[in-house]
């Protein structure tokens, strides 16, 4: 806003190449080693322009032959910079001139969060852009490794690996209990949590989904019974790449892996069983008679208890499942067909190749794609070709 247009930001870094010390300089194991650390403060201006102004937009209908304007944004001269305090430490190593390893740990704090804050309807506006008195902490480890396993004239093998372990949590939020985010965030918990009903399974006698009645009032209601916390973020992610070459034959592949324990279950994407709509095959295992032990409640088109129980499933811990996966992202194989007589004829290269994308996925996330979280997975592609160079 006009009152806070400028701010001071700074950073500093320190590094030490310890492999240059006299003790380590002449050894055949550690060929490079560096310790580094940095600290800095940055701002966030990715909020668009003119967000502190009163803004008006033309209405779609005219009034007495004139186009009226309506207010769409409330003036806020006092919002200021969102600040991120970043600290990072790391070590870079090179061993035997064939293995490179980099390990980093970061810890960031974000203050003065710039968010669109919900306003009462009586103000005439839905939201206002403002700074929230909140602090978010992001920490994590990042590991990268590259190695030349075999390096011979006719035989070569290189590999690389990366791993990220991210964590975040809400450290402070003054007045959270009285804010519009009271039922969204929890102090000390990650931002990617969902408050949910505690799922207890299907009652063998009634055939209905049951949930924890936290306040013991005899009914399941929000927000009183939304006390279970579901973390929907990723615990870790990374990738593995390998490249092989034997004489004229080359092969490489890239694998991606993600650990995510909780993602919306595919079953909650369907319309309620009993309606005129397609259903997953799981409904064949539904509850049918008293005493049945199953994870799918009974089917009913007009039973109000069944309707309420199914609708609550989406907001419960039973509405989530493990979406961890390992995916063969790309695979590539090629063979060099260039012969001496072809080279003498003017060809510089002649390469036959086959390339595939998204060929294989290993996951327990039933029916949906674990990456897109939808029924439409990434497209599998298989390409073959001949590359000619003149």
C-alpha positions in Angstrom: 0.0 0.0 0.0 1.0 3.7 -0.2 2.2 3.7 3.4 4.5 0.7 2.9 5.9 0.9 -0.6 9.5 0.3 0.4 11.3 -2.3 2.6 14.8 -3.4 3.2 16.0 -6.8 2.1 19.4 -8.3 2.6 21.3 -11.6 2.3 24.8 -13.0 3.1 26.5 -16.2 2.3 29.6 -18.0 3.5 31.5 -20.9 1.9 34.6 -22.9 2.7 36.3 -25.2 0.3 37.9 -27.4 2.9 39.4 -29.8 0.3 42.0 -27.1 -0.5 43.5 -27.4 3.0 47.0 -29.0 3.2 45.6 -32.0 5.1 43.2 -33.0 2.4 44.7 -31.5 -0.8 46.8 -34.5 -1.8 44.5 -37.4 -1.3 42.9 -39.7 -3.9 39.5 -40.0 -2.2 38.1 -36.6 -1.6 38.7 -34.5 -4.7 36.4 -31.6 -3.7 34.6 -30.6 -0.6 32.7 -27.4 0.3 30.7 -26.2 3.3 28.3 -23.4 2.7 25.7 -21.4 4.6 23.5 -18.5 3.7 20.9 -16.3 5.3 18.6 -13.7 3.7 15.4 -11.8 3.7 13.2 -11.5 0.6 9.8 -10.1 -0.1 6.8 -11.3 -2.0 5.3 -9.0 -4.6 3.4 -11.7 -6.6 0.0 -10.3 -5.8 -0.8 -8.3 -9.0 -1.0 -4.6 -9.5 -3.2 -1.9 -7.9 -4.5 -4.3 -5.2 -4.7 -1.4 -2.6 -7.0 0.7 -4.8 -10.7 1.1 -4.7 -11.7 -0.6 -8.0 -14.9 -0.4 -10.0 -16.1 -2.5 -13.0 -18.9 -1.8 -15.5 -22.1 -3.7 -14.9 -23.6 -5.9 -17.6 -27.0 -4.1 -17.6 -27.6 -0.4 -18.3 -29.6 2.0 -16.1 -31.5 4.9 -17.8 -29.3 4.5 -20.9 -26.0 4.7 -19.0 -23.6 1.9 -18.0 -23.3 1.9 -14.2 -20.2 0.9 -12.3 -20.1 -1.3 -9.2 -17.3 -1.5 -6.6 -15.3 -4.7 -6.8 -12.3 -4.0 -4.6 -12.0 -2.3 -1.2 -9.3 0.3 -0.6 -6.6 -0.9 1.8 -3.6 1.5 2.1 -1.9 -0.4 4.9 -1.0 -3.8 3.6 2.8 -4.3 3.5 5.4 -6.7 2.2 5.2 -10.3 3.0 8.7 -11.3 4.2 10.5 -14.6 3.9 13.5 -15.2 6.2 15.6 -17.9 4.5 18.4 -19.9 6.1 20.3 -22.8 4.3 23.3 -24.9 5.0 24.9 -27.5 2.8 27.8 -29.6 1.9 29.1 -30.5 -1.6 31.4 -33.4 -2.0 33.2 -35.1 -4.9 34.8 -38.5 -4.3 37.2 -40.5 -6.5 36.4 -38.0 -9.3 33.3 -40.1 -10.0 30.8 -39.4 -7.3 29.2 -36.0 -6.6 27.1 -35.6 -3.5 25.2 -32.5 -2.4 23.2 -32.3 0.8 21.2 -29.2 1.8 19.0 -28.3 4.8 16.8 -25.2 4.7 14.6 -23.5 7.2 12.4 -20.6 6.1 10.0 -18.5 8.0 7.3 -16.4 6.3 5.8 -13.5 8.2 3.0 -11.0 7.4 1.2 -13.4 5.1 -0.6 -11.7 2.2 -3.9 -13.4 1.8 -7.4 -12.6 0.7 -9.4 -12.4 3.9 -13.1 -13.1 3.9 -15.4 -10.2 4.9 -18.9 -10.2 6.2 -21.5 -9.8 3.4 -22.8 -6.6 5.1 -19.6 -4.8 3.8 -20.6 -5.4 0.2 -17.4 -7.2 -0.5 -16.4 -10.9 -0.4 -12.7 -10.5 0.5 -10.0 -7.9 1.1 -6.2 -8.4 0.5 -4.5 -7.9 3.8 -1.6 -9.1 5.9 -2.3 -11.8 8.4 -0.5 -12.0 11.8 0.8 -15.4 11.0 4.2 -17.2 10.7 4.7 -20.2 8.6 7.8 -22.4 8.9 9.1 -24.4 5.9 12.0 -26.8 6.5 13.4 -29.7 4.6 16.3 -31.7 3.2 17.4 -31.8 -0.4 19.8 -34.5 -1.5 21.4 -34.9 -4.9 23.9 -37.6 -6.0 25.6 -38.2 -9.4 27.9 -41.0 -10.1 29.9 -42.5 -13.0 29.8 -46.1 -12.1 31.6 -47.5 -15.2 33.6 -45.5 -17.6 35.3 -47.6 -20.3 35.7 -47.1 -24.0 33.0 -49.7 -24.9 31.0 -49.6 -21.6 29.6 -46.7 -19.7 27.1 -46.3 -16.8 26.1 -43.1 -15.1 23.4 -42.6 -12.5 21.8 -39.7 -10.6 19.4 -39.5 -7.7 17.5 -36.7 -6.0 15.4 -36.7 -2.9 13.4 -33.9 -1.2 11.8 -34.2 2.2 9.7 -31.1 2.8 8.0 -30.0 6.0 5.9 -27.0 6.9 3.8 -25.9 9.8 1.9 -22.9 11.1 4.0 -21.5 14.0 1.9 -18.6 14.9 -1.5 -17.0 14.0 -2.7 -14.3 16.3 -6.5 -14.4 16.7 -6.8 -17.7 14.8 -9.8 -18.9 16.9 -11.8 -15.8 16.0 -10.8 -15.6 12.3 -12.4 -17.2 9.2 -9.5 -19.7 9.2 -10.4 -21.2 12.6 -11.7 -24.4 11.0 -8.9 -24.6 8.4 -5.6 -24.2 10.2 -4.1 -25.6 13.5 -1.1 -24.1 15.3 1.8 -26.5 15.0 0.3 -28.4 12.1 1.1 -28.3 8.3 -0.9 -26.0 6.1 -2.0 -28.9 3.9 -4.2 -30.4 6.6 -7.9 -31.1 6.4 -10.1 -31.3 9.5 -12.2 -34.4 9.1 -14.7 -36.6 10.9 -13.1 -39.7 12.4 -14.3 -42.6 10.3 -15.3 -45.8 12.2 -16.4 -48.0 9.3 -19.7 -49.6 8.5 -22.1 -50.5 11.3 -22.8 -54.3 10.9 -26.4 -53.9 12.1 -27.6 -50.7 10.3 -25.3 -50.9 7.2 -24.4 -47.2 7.5 -21.1 -45.4 7.7 -20.3 -44.3 11.3 -18.2 -41.5 12.6 -16.7 -40.3 15.9 -19.2 -38.2 17.9 -16.6 -36.0 19.5 -18.9 -33.8 21.6 -21.2 -36.8 22.4 -24.4 -34.9 21.4 -25.8 -37.9 19.5 -25.3 -36.4 16.0 -22.4 -35.8 13.6 -22.1 -32.1 12.8 -19.6 -29.5 11.7 -17.4 -28.0 13.1 -17.8 -29.7 16.5 -17.0 -33.2 15.2 -14.4 -32.2 12.6 -11.5 -32.9 15.0 -9.5 -35.5 13.2 -6.5 -34.0 11.3 -5.6 -35.4 7.8 -2.3 -34.4 6.3 -2.7 -34.3 2.5 0.8 -33.1 1.6 3.7 -35.1 0.2 6.1 -36.6 2.8 8.9 -36.9 0.2 9.5 -37.0 -3.5 12.4 -37.6 -5.9 13.7 -39.3 -8.9 16.3 -41.8 -10.2 18.0 -41.7 -13.6 20.3 -44.2 -15.2 22.1 -44.2 -18.5 23.9 -47.1 -20.0 26.0 -47.5 -23.2 27.5 -50.6 -24.5 29.4 -50.1 -27.8 26.7 -48.8 -30.2 23.7 -49.6 -27.9 22.4 -47.0 -25.5 19.7 -47.2 -22.9 18.4 -44.8 -20.3 15.4 -44.4 -18.0 14.0 -41.9 -15.4 11.8 -43.0 -12.5 9.8 -40.7 -10.3 8.6 -41.5 -6.8 6.3 -39.7 -4.4 5.1 -40.6 -0.9 1.7 -39.1 -0.1 -0.3 -41.0 2.5 -3.6 -39.1 2.1 -5.4 -38.1 -1.0 -9.1 -38.0 -1.8 -10.4 -41.5 -2.3 -11.7 -42.4 -5.8 -14.9 -43.7 -4.2 -15.9 -40.2 -3.0 -15.8 -39.0 -6.6 -18.8 -41.0 -7.6 -22.5 -40.1 -7.1 -24.1 -41.7 -4.1 -24.9 -45.4 -4.8 -28.6 -45.8 -5.4 -28.9 -42.9 -7.9 -29.0 -43.3 -11.6 -25.3 -43.1 -12.2 -22.3 -45.2 -12.9 -20.7 -46.9 -9.9 -17.4 -48.6 -9.2 -17.3 -52.4 -8.9 -16.7 -52.0 -5.2 -20.4 -51.6 -4.6 -20.8 -55.3 -5.3 -19.3 -55.8 -1.8 -21.8 -53.5 -0.1 -23.6 -54.2 3.1 -26.8 -56.2 2.5 -27.8 -58.0 5.7 -27.4 -57.5 9.4 -24.1 -58.9 10.5 -22.3 -58.2 7.2 -18.7 -57.0 7.6 -17.8 -54.7 4.7 -16.3 -51.3 4.0 -19.2 -50.2 1.7 -22.5 -49.1 3.2 -25.9 -50.2 1.9 -27.3 -48.8 -1.2 -30.4 -46.7 -0.9 -32.1 -44.1 -3.1 -34.3 -42.5 -0.5 -33.0 -43.5 3.0 -32.1 -40.2 4.6 -29.7 -41.8 7.0 -27.8 -43.4 4.1 -27.7 -40.1 2.2 -26.3 -38.2 5.2 -23.8 -40.9 6.0 -22.5 -41.0 2.4 -22.2 -37.3 2.2 -20.2 -37.2 5.4 -17.7 -39.7 3.9 -16.1 -37.0 1.8 -15.4 -35.0 5.0 -14.1 -37.9 7.0 -10.8 -39.8 7.3 -12.4 -42.6 5.4 -12.5 -40.4 2.3 -8.8 -40.5 1.9 -6.3 -43.2 0.7 -2.6 -43.6 0.1 -1.6 -42.0 -3.2 2.1 -42.9 -3.0 3.5 -44.1 -6.3 6.6 -45.0 -8.4 6.4 -44.1 -12.1 8.6 -45.0 -15.0 8.6 -41.5 -16.4 10.7 -42.1 -19.5 12.7 -44.9 -21.1 14.9 -44.6 -24.1 16.9 -47.1 -26.2 18.9 -46.4 -29.3 21.4 -48.1 -31.6 24.0 -46.4 -33.8 23.6 -47.9 -37.3 26.4 -45.8 -38.9 28.8 -48.0 -40.8 32.1 -46.8 -42.3 30.9 -47.1 -45.8 27.8 -44.9 -44.9 30.1 -42.4 -43.3 32.2 -42.3 -46.5 29.0 -41.7 -48.4 28.4 -38.5 -46.5 26.3 -39.5 -43.5 27.4 -38.2 -40.1 24.9 -40.1 -38.0 22.3 -42.8 -38.4 20.5 -43.6 -35.2 17.5 -45.8 -34.6 15.6 -45.1 -31.3 12.5 -46.0 -29.3 11.3 -43.8 -26.6 8.4 -44.3 -24.1 6.8 -42.0 -21.6 4.6 -42.9 -18.5 5.0 -46.6 -19.3 4.5 -48.1 -15.8 3.1 -46.9 -12.5 3.2 -48.8 -9.2 0.7 -47.6 -6.7 -2.1 -48.7 -4.3 -4.2 -45.7 -5.2 -7.2 -47.5 -6.7 -8.8 -46.5 -10.0 -7.5 -42.9 -10.1 -4.1 -41.7 -11.3 -2.0 -40.9 -8.2 -0.3 -37.9 -9.8 -3.3 -36.1 -11.4 -5.8 -37.5 -8.8 -8.3 -37.9 -11.6 -9.7 -40.6 -13.9 -7.5 -39.3 -16.8 -3.9 -40.3 -16.2 -0.9 -38.9 -18.1 -0.8 -40.1 -21.6 1.3 -43.1 -22.4 3.5 -42.5 -25.4 5.7 -44.8 -27.5 7.8 -43.3 -30.2 10.1 -44.9 -32.7 12.2 -43.2 -35.3 15.3 -43.0 -37.4 17.6 -40.0 -36.9 19.8 -39.2 -40.0 22.6 -36.7 -40.0 24.1 -35.3 -43.2 
